[in-house]
Structure formats: C-alpha cells, structure tokens
Amino acid sequence: MADLFDYIKWRGDIPFSVSPFCALDALILCQISYVCFDGVVPRKEERSTILADSAVDKFFSIPDVEKRSYNGVLISPRIIELFRTALKSGRFRDVRLFAYENVTETESVKQFCAVSFLIPDKSKTVFCAFRGTDDTIVGWKEDFMMAFMPVVPAQQAAVEYVDFISSCRTVRCRRMITGGHSKGGNLAVYAAAFCRDKTRRKILSAYNFDGPGFSRETLESLQFKEIAGRIFSYTPEVSVVGMLFEHTGKFEIVASSEKGLSQHDAFSWKLDGPEFLLLQDTSSSSKFFDRTMKKFLEDMNADKRRSFVDSLFNIIEASNARTLTDLKNGGFETSRAILSAIIKKTVSGSKKKQKEPEKK
C-alpha cells in the first residue's frame, strides 16, 4: 500500500501552482520538523532563509551528520530519508526554510521546536511546523502536565512563534498554515486559536496529526470557536495520543499498515492516490482507551493529577536519565536507581500515613 514516499514519487514533479498545498504536504513537512536543524536552518533572530535543496546539502555536509540523524528510540529513522527525498524533489526544492527554534528547559519543563516553510506560490503562504515530543524526559513530562495545567510552556511558545512569523518582514507572510504530529499537532491548533486576531485572520488551516486534543473548557472558548472550521485532525485506527482529551473541527480516521501503538508512526499511514485512505471509525481498543482515560481523569482533580505526574517523573529522574535512549541503554544501574526511588517513595508514604492522626 502507498505511503509518503510514494506520494513524492507521484507528485514530486508537480509544483504548488498546479496542485495546491494539501494535507499530505503538511504531514511531510511535519515529519521533517523532527530533523536537527541546528547550524543548518536560520534561527528566528537571524531573519534569513535557506532553500530546501541547499538545506539538504548543508545538513549532509556537517561532520556530526550521523549522530544528529538519530532522533531517539520512538522517532522513525526514516525521517532523514524523507527529508532528503522530499526536499530534493521538484515540488519542494524551492521551498525556503527559516525561523528554526529549538528549546529544551529542564527547570521550566519546556520542550519546544518549530520551523517554518515559505511555500513557492504567489500568495506568500507560510507553513509553520511544530515538532512533537522528542527523546527528552523533559518533553514527556510536559506532555503529562497537560492533564492538570490549562497552558503548558510549549503551547505559550507556539502562540508567540506564529505571531512572530505573521509579522516577520523576512518573508512578509500573507497566509499561514500550521501543523504538527503528536504533541506538535496540539501546539499547531492551540497556536492557531490563541494567537493575535491579526495573525488568526491569516490562518487558512491547522493540521493535527494524531496529537492530543484539549479540555472542554478550552474548546468552548471564543478563540477556539472562531478557528474550529479550519482545524483538520487525523488519527490512525488505533490511537492513544490522538484520543487524549477532546477535539473539534474535522476529524478523520486513517488506515495504517502497522498494528497497535505502532500506528502512531505516520510512515505507516496508507494513501489513496494523493489523499489519505480513510476509515469510518477508530478501533474498539481506541474507544476502550478513550473511555478508560476519560474516567481516570474524571476521578482525579487537578491536584491529584499533578501529584501523580510529579511522583512518576521523580522516580524516572532518579536514574539521572535525560532521554528515553538513556533509559533504554542504562541497564542495571538505571533499573537499580529507579527501584531505589520507588522504595523510598513507598517508605515515605507509609511513614506519612502512620503520623497522620486518626479521624474521629
């Protein structure tokens, strides 16, 4: 069955002036946003751009290219291949990349990355791609914080980012599209909703590829209601991340060549010509997870959710691992550190209960 690489084979020689930017183009650029562009794509403050074709050449000429081609245990290694194949094709080679921002802050629990693409059309359309959760423990902790915080640091950074792009004189953006895979999809939608009014008027669409939704309170805000008709969400038949919280706008189910949780990998999503191969509904396991997670969240208030997340990551951080790769490669020492943290937590909790006075 056809995938993203087949799409490039079929449409790679067709310019955007003939076949306008579509959801598959958005997903390709969202996957490319996982590439480590440090020293390749100009940062926001540099106020310059680089041609896609040149970005590929520059990336593969960097001495540490092999090291930076590894994105972590959960991110597909095929992203680098897609980056080279897509941006060397006739359809994408004249796209200009700019405003790369990549920030990881342990203290504030923030993992944020975005890169923008100026589409070679007459309308000066800019696609803002937001990276999903990377290999860092910080990134995963921030994801969990969405369960009890109305706004996490990456969401606020996404809002500031699109407002910057909207007013950036380097490209003089007239129209804007936002998108992201996994957490990046959540950021793309959040930014489209809560950016300045002037920016929001430029936004044509916001793509959420198997990313979390939002609380009911957030969806009922005036900002979300204004952007709802421009939100396009896609999730595979078996989804966990994409089923979290609530969604609004158009919601589509995509067929996948993988099974279970592996369907989160966008390279497994099936195509029907230049479009996604769509299904009528999600799987029974996705529905079960959705019901279970909603019940779990309903039974815990914000303080309990915060306590649960803090406890979980205190145990993980006791291993001194900074990434999921560190956890995977830590072996016995990592396991021992985590076990020790669990025991300390259990003993501490037990002593606390013993000291509590009996209720009369």
ABEGO torsion letter per residue (X at the ends): XBBAAAAAAAAAABBAAABBBBAAAAAAAAAAAABBABGABBBAAAGBBBBAAAAAAAAAABAAAAAAABAEAABBAAAAAAAAAAAABAAAAABBBBGBBBBBBAAAGBBBBBBBBBBBBAAGBBBBBBBBBBABAAAAAAAAAAAABABBAAAAAAAAAAAAAAABAAAGBABBBBBBBEAAAAAAAAAAAABBAAAAAABABBBBBGBBBBBAAAAABAAAAAAAAABBBBBBABBAAAABEBBBEBBBBBBBABBEAAAABAAABBBBEABBBBBABBBAAAAAAAAAAAAAAAABBAAAAAAAAAAAAAAAAAAGBABAAAAAAAEAAAAAAAAAAAAAAAAAAAAAAAABBBBX
